[in-house]
Amino acid sequence: MEIAYSIPKSELHLHLDGSLDTGFIAACAANRGIELPVEPADVREYLHDLKSKRSHIASKVSGSSNWSNFDFCNQFLQTTDELREATFSLCETLIADNVVLAEIRFCPELHTNEDLTVNDAVDAVVSGFREAEQTLNMRGGVIVCALRSYPVEHTLEMVELASAWLGQGVIGFDIAGDEGAFALDIHASGIKEALRRNVPMTLHAGEWPEDTVKNIKLAVDLGADRIGHGVTLCQDPKLMKLVAEKGITVECCLTSNVGWKVPSYGVHPIRNMFEAGVKVCINSDNLLLSGTFDRAAYSSGEVQRLVDDVGFSWEQARQVLLNGVKGSFSAGVDEDWISQYEQRLDEILP
């Protein structure tokens, strides 16, 4: 684990609301006068119990709604200070794990339950990330998400918001949420608008195991720069070859997938994608909510699991790590920065 911890890492696929620190939740609850359902030390177990119930009853998200464990977290992200502090706190956690590049994604619409507008929400998260850039030397930026369970008008609004903030802290656009209930084609017009506005795109596609290859294909056809999860890509070798040829980065989330839709690390399709020439990288997805109570997702752990459980050599892991930084949307990740990153990798890797 020493090598996995010491090497510099990236996180291209990381949700703000699913990555809150339990100490932050406890402090916000106290400030708001909210009584937590469990002791602060037991919040993570409580949330994973909610997630387990979701898995076992095949729960689906209804229109314009979200999963209960994310809703629980988002009640503490409804003010400028909460969003700014949560973003900076997340960056502190990442830096402590030697993550040097992070792209933090969130859906601004989920943070307008009180007095904030979607623009206020973006401003707050960007402010928190800029503080991390200045004081922690973090690279990366913010990705604006639309939710697939919401109407297409919402998606178009999020595209417009991402476009307005592009180059001012926001670096891309994503569509996330319940893929099992809401196919990507519902939001095709929003995706086309993002492409028209030249907003870099990463789209959640192929995360659910049944009938989702079509979502990856649509994402590729409509010009996505990256694919989030892409677990089912291997079900279509022709499409996988096309993804490799186009140089599309696939943001694999090992522990998140194994804790949800993939039986084990050993059968995770990242190996097949890598051998087919796809630019795969590894990510935590949600530091708080991904995986299981006994198996958390965090950056160093994902690297170690790639080597120990998936069976990658350190040389292969090096390529996966490089894919991550080279796939970044951040203008701050230029050739000089990548060259220095490679040097740091080579100083540590066996």
LOKOLMI-602249 format. One line per 5 residues: for each residue x, y, z of C-alpha. Coordinates in pm, whole numbers, plus 50000, padded with zeros to 5 digits. Layout:
<pts>
X Y Z  ...
</pts>
This chain:
<pts>
50000 50000 50000  50299 50232 50049  50354 50265 49673  49983 50316 49601  49971 50589 49863
50295 50762 49763  50235 50795 49390  50054 51107 49265  49699 51027 49155  49403 51180 48976
49027 51166 49027  48829 51244 48713  48503 51089 48837  48411 51213 49183  48071 51332 49309
48071 51607 49571  47749 51503 49746  47860 51140 49769  48202 51228 49910  48124 51430 50223
48326 51381 50537  48116 51256 50829  48269 51526 51049  48144 51786 50803  47795 51631 50814
47795 51635 51195  47905 52001 51205  47642 52106 50952  47373 51914 51138  47469 52092 51461
47466 52432 51290  47123 52362 51142  46977 52214 51458  46917 51883 51281  46923 51568 51491
47108 51295 51304  46935 50954 51293  47250 50796 51439  47565 50907 51619  47813 51093 51392
48053 50798 51404  47777 50574 51264  47663 50798 50977  47860 50608 50714  47712 50274 50824
47364 50429 50824  47405 50555 50466  47536 50223 50341  47237 50055 50500  47013 50286 50296
47211 50194 49987  47181 49822 50065  46803 49852 50089  46802 50033 49755  46995 49747 49595
46783 49468 49735  46443 49613 49647  46555 49716 49297  46457 50074 49381  46423 50315 49092
46432 50692 49099  46107 50860 49001  46095 51169 48783  46273 51477 48924  46400 51292 49230
46718 51131 49362  46826 50839 49582  46764 50870 49955  47128 50836 50060  47225 51126 49832
46925 51327 49952  47048 51280 50308  47386 51430 50214  47243 51713 50007  47042 51854 50298
47380 51976 50427  47472 52143 50097  47213 52419 50071  47411 52734 50152  47710 52908 49998
47926 52833 50301  47827 52465 50309  47908 52412 49941  48234 52604 49958  48349 52429 50275
48248 52085 50146  48445 52135 49826  48757 52259 50002  48730 51985 50267  48706 51721 49994
49018 51862 49829  49200 51846 50164  49106 51479 50195  49229 51410 49843  49557 51595 49889
49620 51392 50206  49594 51080 49986  49836 51229 49729  49568 51313 49474  49713 51603 49275
49438 51640 49014  49065 51632 49088  48756 51703 48882  48464 51737 49122  48117 51699 48976
47780 51800 49115  47427 51891 49006  47355 52256 49100  46979 52192 49090  47007 51976 49402
47129 52273 49605  46838 52512 49550  46604 52384 49821  46650 52701 50025  46775 53039 49901
47041 52953 49642  47003 52970 49265  47185 52722 49042  47432 52999 48959  47493 53062 49330
47564 52691 49375  47823 52687 49098  47983 53003 49234  48018 52845 49579  48170 52517 49457
48407 52697 49221  48510 52923 49511  48592 52622 49727  48793 52463 49449  48985 52784 49376
49083 52802 49741  49222 52449 49707  49412 52549 49394  49568 52844 49572  49646 52688 49909
49685 52316 49835  49821 52332 49478  49533 52117 49355  49478 52093 48979  49146 52024 48807
48808 52193 48822  48433 52153 48851  48198 51951 48629  47831 52050 48614  47592 51752 48612
47238 51716 48487  47024 51434 48627  46868 51190 48383  46556 51156 48602  46481 51525 48544
46314 51672 48232  46523 51763 47929  46461 52131 48009  46671 52079 48321  46951 51929 48111
46947 52226 47875  46962 52462 48173  47264 52276 48316  47437 52287 47976  47380 52663 47959
47514 52699 48313  47825 52493 48237  47883 52696 47922  47852 53027 48110  48110 52917 48368
48343 52739 48127  48699 52859 48178  48601 53023 48507  48629 52716 48728  48392 52486 48540
48565 52252 48297  48292 52017 48172  47940 51874 48167  47794 51536 48265  47462 51354 48282
47430 51128 48587  47163 50941 48782  46949 50630 48746  47055 50477 48415  46839 50172 48474
46520 50379 48461  46621 50665 48232  46804 50596 47906  47046 50855 47771  46847 50925 47454
46592 51119 47660  46855 51391 47688  47000 51379 47336  46905 51741 47266  47095 51856 47574
47402 51659 47473  47390 51809 47125  47364 52157 47278  47672 52093 47494  47859 51985 47182
47741 52296 46996  47868 52514 47278  48203 52329 47286  48159 52221 47647  48378 51915 47721
48155 51618 47801  48178 51309 48015  47857 51106 48024  47752 50832 48264  47686 50535 48035
47708 50159 48073  47704 50168 48454  47397 49941 48481  47456 49587 48347  47132 49543 48153
47052 49711 47822  47296 50001 47856  47540 49944 47569  47303 50163 47368  47380 50449 47606
47755 50417 47547  47697 50405 47172  47482 50717 47184  47739 50898 47397  48010 50813 47145
47792 50904 46847  47702 51240 47002  48063 51335 47069  48136 51256 47434  48501 51307 47527
48483 51062 47817  48253 50785 47940  48166 50745 48306  48183 50380 48423  48137 50204 48085
48101 49863 48252  47904 49716 47961  48139 49837 47686  48293 49490 47654  47954 49351 47549
48007 49517 47210  48361 49450 47078  48301 49668 46772  48200 49962 46989  48493 49898 47222
48729 49915 46924  48569 50243 46817  48612 50390 47167  48979 50290 47157  49028 50437 46809
48866 50766 46909  49084 50792 47218  48784 50830 47447  48879 50796 47813  48665 50557 48019
48641 50652 48386  48637 50314 48562  48520 50305 48924  48627 49967 49058  48497 49965 49414
48183 50155 49322  48097 49899 49056  48188 49597 49270  47976 49733 49552  47680 49774 49317
47665 49590 48983  47991 49392 48930  48042 49062 49122  48413 49104 49203  48728 49297 49119
48863 48998 48931  48583 49011 48674  48570 49388 48640  48586 49468 48265  48871 49717 48305
49114 49440 48207  48936 49367 47877  48908 49736 47796  49276 49797 47872  49386 49505 47653
49164 49637 47372  49352 49967 47380  49086 50173 47555  49219 50461 47764  49092 50353 48104
49154 50538 48429  49048 50459 48786  48833 50670 49016  48657 50656 49351  48315 50785 49237
48197 50864 49594  48433 50861 49892  48145 50825 50137  47879 50632 49948  48061 50401 49705
48150 50041 49783  48019 49891 50105  48051 49980 50472  48343 49737 50503  48507 49835 50173
48537 50206 50109  48643 50371 49785  48945 50600 49807  49222 50683 49562  49512 50484 49705
49284 50188 49763  49171 50190 49400  49532 50174 49281  49613 49890 49520  49303 49696 49415
49392 49742 49050  49722 49566 49118  49627 49314 49388  49272 49219 49290  49242 49293 48918
49596 49173 48851  49758 49468 48674  50136 49499 48684  50281 49825 48813  50385 49907 48457
50024 49864 48344  49903 50064 48644  50139 50344 48539  49963 50365 48204  49623 50375 48374
49742 50658 48597  49875 50847 48296  49545 50798 48116  49381 50977 48406  49588 51294 48391
49597 51300 48011  49218 51268 48001  49164 51572 48222  48955 51864 48097  49165 52109 48299
49365 52371 48109  49615 52359 48396  49716 52006 48299  49949 52094 48012  50242 51905 47859
50492 52043 48110  50272 51942 48404  50220 51593 48261  50595 51556 48204  50663 51645 48568
50388 51405 48673  50553 51121 48479  50885 51196 48647  50723 51173 48989  50563 50841 48895
50893 50697 48776  51071 50804 49094  50830 50596 49303  50711 50300 49094  50913 49977 49113
</pts>
